[in-house]
């Protein structure tokens, strides 16, 4: 049977939405996870010493996440009220692209401006992701939301991995390694901007309720008033609220591993080539395993699949405490790749399936806030423990607390009741 024009348009919209993950994941891989942390430790923070650079990087991450956590619910409410989800996504994407390009100017000893540019780049990346997530229910249906969410993550892995591979080749074969690294930051900005174009052209701004379109009301004032009541609204959806708390806890552990792995490896003496190469492998391992988790959820259920991922993360964290060689880092990076994308994609789709459809951006703002605000704790605790102990080994094993605690809370979430509650509201 031939596809209708509407089906073709919808498929194009889904692919274009997923391509933003391909675009922005370049920041997540090259800047956030792989290249910048090592560059920060060995070049920008060379005068600080290895452990001090790790500590300062942890504090930088905490500040970046704090800014995002403050803005996410405010901007989410404004977007829901004014119908500006797509426009705000593009505004913050532009901020992230510009700040990332400025990393080109960071050279030896410039740890402070490296932190500053990263904070603004991460703000653009994280805030645009809030609005990107909020578009998921409008580009998908309840039947395919898991598949669309996991496809977005998988394309993110592929896009981020391809550019990271290109950047590795640049760093390996350009004689001036510092210049090559600085050029890799520029390549992220170009990649991010170029592959955002499909979303600009194909993804439509979701319609808002007519009652929200009153031109005489200041959206900012309404946003603050709505935020005051949003937590009260969330409490009406018990399973959604409980899941949010569980996600708050375990995603903090996941985020800390992603953000601190490279600089932790550099601190214990693993070479740059092995660190970046292993993280590149994580990207490509993540592609099939992200899709596999999407399929697994149809058999085990979304919640049980997430719990499986958290059990693997617990083992990874314990293994990282005993890590000594580059081979150990490669093994742990492979294991991270098997669960990282699937766990996060299913978390996003589980949350999206249990929320009322007329509050998607506002509640996804709190979803973003829960991951960013709670995410402050992991890097901050990591930095404090590292600073006190003079080493990061105890800091990495401490992350077990986040995975076990999050799993205990997640077990108490009743998926069926959450879906029924969202359906009744609709």
N, C-alpha and C positions, 0 to 999 in steps of 0.2 A: 504494500500500500504506500503510495507517494506521501511524502510529508507535506503538511499544510504550511502556508507562509508563516503562520503563528508559531508552529513547531520549529521551523528553521530559525526564526528570529529568536526564539527562546533558547535554542541550542547555542546560537552565536553569543547570546548574552551570558550564558553560563561559562563558555570558553573564555570570553573576554574578562569576566569576573575572576576566573581562575588565573588568568595571565598576570593579574596584579600581584599575586603571590610569587610568580616567576620573577616579576620586576623587583619587588621590594626585598625578596629573599637574598639578593645580592648584598644588601647591607648586612643582613643577619649573618651571612657566611664570612664574607671578606672583612667587614669592619667589626662586627660585634663578636664573632666567635674565633676567627682564625688569624688574620694578618695584623690587625691593629693591636690586640693584646700583646703579641710578641714584639711588635715594633715599639709599643709603649714601654715594655720591660727592657729591651736591649738598646733602644735609641733615644726616644723621647725622655725616658726615665733612667737613662744609663748612669747618671750621677747619684741616683737614689739608692742603688743596691737592689738585688733581686727581690728580697722579701718586702722591702719598703715599696717597691713598684707594685707588687701584688696587692699590698694593703691599700695604696692610693687608688689603684684600679677598682678595688672593691668599693671604696667610698665614692668614686666617680659614678659607678653603676647605681649606687643607692640614691644619689642626688638626682640622676636622670629618671629613675623610676618614681621618685617622690613627685617630681614635676608632672609626670604623666598621670599619676594617680589622682592628683588634685584637679587636673583639667578634664580627665576622661568623663566623669559623670556630668559635669557642667556642660561640656560641648555636646555630649550625647543628648541631653535634655533639649538643648537649643535646636539640634538637628531634628529631633522628633517633632518639636513644635513648629519649626519653620520650614521643614522639608528641604534641608540643606545637606543631607548625608553625603551625596556625591561631591558637592562643591567643597565641603569641609575636608573630605578625603584628599582632594586634589590640592587644597591650600597647604595642608600639613605635609603632603608628599613633596611639594615644592620647597618647603622649609628644610626637610630632611635632605633633599638632593643638593641644595645650596650648601648646607653645613658640611656635608660629606665631601664636596669638592674642595672646601677650605682646608681639609686635612692634608692636602698636597703641600701646604706651606709649613707643616710641622717637621722640624729637623732635630738634631741632637740637643738634648737638654730642655726641649720645649714641652715638658710633661703637662704644664698648666694649661697652655692653649690647646693641647691635644685633648685634655679632659673637657675643656669648654666647648670645642667644636663637636666632640662626641656627644655631649649632653644635648646640644641642639639637634644634631643629626638623629639621635635616638628619640627625641621628642617628636620629630616629624615622622619617623618610622612607626613608633608605637601608637601615636594618635591617629595616623592614617589607617592603621590596622584596626582600630576601634570602629571606624566608619565602614571599613571593608567588611568586617565581621557582621555589622548590622545590616548589610545588604544581602547576606546569605538567605534569610527567609523569603526575600522578595524575588530572588533569581532561581530559587529551588521550590520544591513541593515537599510536603511531609513524607512522601514515599521515597524521594531521592536525595533528601538532605544529607544523609550520611555519605552517599556516594559523591555528591558535589563537594562536600567539605573535604573529604579525603583526596579528591582529585586536585583541589586547590593546593593542599599541602604537598602532594606528590610533584606537581608542577613547580612548586616553590623549591623543593629539593633539587629538581633537575636544573632549573634556571640558575639558582644560587651555586650549584655544583659546577656547572659549565663555566661560569665566569670565574669561580675560584680556581678551576683548572687552568684557565687562561692566565690568571694572575700568578699562579705557581710557575708557569713557564716563563713569564716575564721576569720574575725574581731570580729564577735559576740561570737564565741565559743573558740577561742584560748585565754587563760587568759592574755597573754602579748599582749595588743592591738597594741602597737607600733611595735612589731616584726611582728604581723599579717599583719599590713599595709605595712611594708617593704617587706614582702613576696608577697603581692599582686602585687607589682611593678615587681618582678621577674616573676610572673605568666604571666603578660602581655607580657614580652619579649619572653617567651617560646611559648605562644599562637601565637603571631605575626609571629615568625619564622616557627613554625610547619605548619600553614595554608597558608603560602606563597608558599609551595612546589607545589600545583597544578598549580599555575601560571607558576612556573619555568618549569614544565614538559609539559604543554599543550598549553600555549599561545605562538604563534609564533611572532617573530619580524616582523612588517609590512615591506613590500618591499619599497625601496626608489627609487625615479626617478634616472635613469642612470646618468643624468648630475650632480647629487649630490655626486657621488662616486669617484671623482677625488682624488687619493691618494697624489698628489703633493700639495694640498691646505690644510692649517691649519684650521681645523674646528672651533677652538676658534676665529681666526681672522674673518672668515666668519660669525660666530655667531654674533659678535659685529656689523659687517656691516649690517647684516640682521635686527637686532633689531632696528637699526637706521631708517630703512625703514618700519618696521612692522606697526607702528602706521599710517603711510601714507597709507599702504595697507588696514588696518582696515577701514580707512575713506572711502575707495571705496565701502565698504559694509555698507551702512548707517544704516540699521536696526540692523545689527550685532553690530555695534559700539554703537548705542543708547542703545541696550539691555545691552551691557557690562557696560555702565555707570550706568544704572538702577540697575543692579546686584551689582555693586560696592557699591551702597548706601544701598540697603535693606539688602544685605547679611552681611554687617557690623553690623547691628542691630541683625540679627539672631546669628552671631558668638559671639557677646558680651554677649547675654543671655546665650548661651551654656557655655561659659567660666567663667562667673561671677556668675551664679546662686547659686552654692554651697557655695562659699565664702561669698556671700551676705546673704544667709540664715544663715550661721554660725555667721555672724556679728550681726544679729538682734536676735540671741538667740535660733534658732531652732536646735534641737539635731542632732547628727551625724547619728543616725539610721534612723530618718525621712528623712533627707536630701538624704542619699544614697539610701534609699528605694524608695523614690519618683522618683529619677532619674533612678533607675532600672525600675520602672513602665513605665517611659517615653519610654524606649527602646522597651518594649513589646507592648505598645499601638501603637508605631510607625510602627510596622510590618504590621498589616492589613490596617492602614490608608495610609501608603506609597503605597501599592498596589491599594487602593481605589482612590488615587490621579491619579495614572496611568490610571485607567479606566475612572475617571472623565474627564481627558484631552480629551478623545475621544468624549465626549459630549459637554463640555464647551469650549474646546480649551486649549492648553497649557498655553497661557498667562493668560486667565481668571481664570484658576485654581490657578496659582501663586498669582494672585491678591486676590483671596479668602483667601489663606493662610496668606497674609500680613495683611488683615483686622483682622484675628484672633490674629495675633501677636500684633497688636495695642492694642486690648483689654487686652491681657496678660500683656503688659507693664504697662498699667494704673492700672490694678489690683495689680501688684507687689508693687506699691507705697504704697498701703493701707494694705499690708500683715502684719499680726501680729502673727499668730499661725501656727503650723505644718499642720493643716487641710488646711489652705489657700495655703501653699506651695504644698501640694498634688494635690489640684484642678488645680493650675496653671501648674504644671508639666504634668498633664493629657492633658491639652489643648495644651501644647507645643508638646506632642507626636502626637497629631492629625494632625499637620501641618508641623513639622520640616523636616521629611524625604521626604515627597511629594513635598514640596516647593523647596528643594535643588535638588532633583532628576530631577524634571521637568525643573528647571533652567539649569542644565547641559545638558539635552537632547535638550532643545530649542536652546541653544548655538551651540551644536554639529550639529544640523540639518541645521543651517544657515551658516556654515563656509565652505570654499573651501577645498576639501579633500586632496589636496597636501600640505596643511599648517596646518594640524590638531595639531601637537605637538607645533609648534611655536605659533599658536593662542591660544591653550589651555594653553601655558605658560603664555600668557597675561591674560587669564581667571583666572589662578591661581594667577598671580600677582594682578589682580584687586580685588580678594577676600582677598588676604593676605596684599597687600599694603594699600588698603582702609580699611582693617580690623584693621590696626594700630589705626585708628581714634577712633573707638568705645571704646576699653579698655583704651586708653590714656585719652579720654575725661571722661570716667567713673572714672578713678583714680584721675584726676585733680579735678573734681567736688566733689568727696568724700573727697579729702584732704582739699579743701577749706571750705566745709560745715561741715566737721567733722562727716558726716554720708553719707550713700550711697542711701538714698531714692530718693533724687532729681536726682541722677545719673541714677537710673534705669528708671525713668519716662522720662528722656531726650531722651531715645532711640526711643520714638514715632516719633521723627524727621526723623530717618532713614527709618522707614517703610512707612510713608506718602510720604516723598520725593521720595523714590524708586518707589512707586506705581504710582506717577504722571508721572515719566519718562517712566515707563513700559507701561502705557496706550498709549503712543505715538509710540510704536514699532508696525510695521505692519508685522505680521508673514508671510503672504503670499508673500509679496515682498521679505522678507529675504530668504525664501525657493527658490523663483524663481531666485534670484541673485546667490545663491550657485549652483543651477542646471545649470544655464547658464555658470558659470565658469567651472564646470566639463565638 
